[in-house]
Amino acid sequence: MELEKTNYMNTLYEFYNVLLTKKQKGYLSLYYGDDYSLGEIAEEFGVSRQAVYDNIKRTEKILMDYEDKLKLAKSFFARNKKLDDLADYAMEKYPNDKELHAFIANMEELDEKDD
């Protein structure tokens, strides 16, 4: 399994898992989160390996469709990149501005509170 795809699917799962069925969540959580094989998941759920594979592929498509429409992950990464750029700029240009650095730190903590 390709690490980049695994990371991307885990990211999409974090944003959109509330829109999935219990079975879809279970399969994806085990497959991408816990690195279970298709056979192990099939055994866990009492279904065929092919059923697990088909469900995972359908769910991946569903997650990608959600992202194409809602763009939550793309927006999240763009916002974090801009915040990182701002933090770097502030450190370089205003190293002694404690108020600015506190504001940036507060902004960085916002996403952590959602977890």
Secondary structure, 3 states (H helix, E strand, C coil): CCHHHHHHHHHHHHHHHHHCCHHHHHHHHHHHHCCCCHHHHHHHHCCCHHHHHHHHHHHHHHHHHHHHHHCHHHHHHHHHHHHHHHHHHHHHHCCCCHHHHHHHHHHHHHHHHCC
